[in-house]
Amino acid sequence: MAQIYSRIIATGSALPERVVTNADLEKFVDTSDEWIRERTGIRQRHIAADGETTGDLATQAAQRALEAAGVKASELDLIVMGTTTPDIIFPSTACLVQHRLGANGCAAFDVNAACSGFVYALGVADKFIRSGQSKKVLVIGAETLTRMLDWDDRTTCVLFGDGAGAVVLEASSEPGIYATCLHADGGHKELLYNPVGVSVGFKDNEKNHGVLVRMAGREVFKVAVKTLDALVEETLTAAGMHADQLDWLIPHQANLRIIEATAKRLSMPMDKVIVTVDKHANTSAGSVPLALDYAVRSGKVQRGQNLLLEAFGGGFTWASALLRY
Ligand code: COA
């Protein structure tokens, strides 16, 4: 039987209208534009309006991807969504988006892998297509992470933003996705986490006014760089490729210094690396598909080019995909 590949046929993204610059943050956080830019590369972030949800951003991104693909929502047979900030606990945000798109009847579920959520979702969708189970799949990464930030904690609140990206995948006899690598190590939970869930601390939290992200930034940084080094090597091996065959690195946009370290490991010059962290900050599962959509719509990424997508996040989780666009 001929090999089935999954191919990205189109991309889409959505950002909240409100832009908050580092200078805006200086007014209510003990920080400076210079500190944020030098340590992270971030200049601004988009923040969801009151009442604007992860599902709203995901739906917009999905509609743009479907429109660019020329695919009707009713043709989809699967929706997989990476998010760690769902609209409500259940139904999944994938189900809420499915209904709004009018894709009723197809399978739809969320994947929670924090910042690696989109790349995890892409890996899952790829398996559904390769197995022959699905032909047209919508993969989304969307977050409103700023909703769970502690605005009194300057070590975390300056780093994140909100946003969403989506791709339409289609079964094809041509590559497509060559390889995906998905990993996790729950042993690092306390370096980057949100301590509250339905089963832990949920009721107590009503008194605590908020569900807040906690992070040991310096330790996360060190593990991220080391882990991503190994991940890109593993992905190249899995795809049977060399770094010099890559046209673009499309990394998770958490910190410019982490991105530069990965590019260096691959001997890729920064002009072959898609960087949006300056404009979007860390949008968690939204980050890779936002960067991909920016790269496609700005004309940087062209059909036939090889792209390496990678992400690292809470869990820890880490994941990659090497594909021909
Ligand atoms: N503004 C100004 N100063 C700040 C600050 C802020 N927003 N946040 C921290 N500082 C201060 C610290 O208090 C510390 O001061 P001290 O030396 O007087 O104690 C100093 O800056 C250095 O802090 P440190 O945490 O050592 O800085 P760093 O160089 O490690 O940079 C991060 C901090 C968070 C930017 C960096 O560690 C990082 O990016 N880590 C990875 C985080 C990440 O990507 N998480 C998501 C993964 S998906």
Boltz pocket constraint, residues with backbone or C-beta under 6 A from the ligand:
constraints:
  - pocket:
      binder: B
      contacts: [[A, 30], [A, 31], [A, 32], [A, 35], [A, 36], [A, 39], [A, 40], [A, 115], [A, 154], [A, 155], [A, 156], [A, 158], [A, 215], [A, 216], [A, 217], [A, 218], [A, 219], [A, 220], [A, 221], [A, 224], [A, 254], [A, 255], [A, 282], [A, 312], [A, 313], [A, 314]]
      max_distance: 6.0
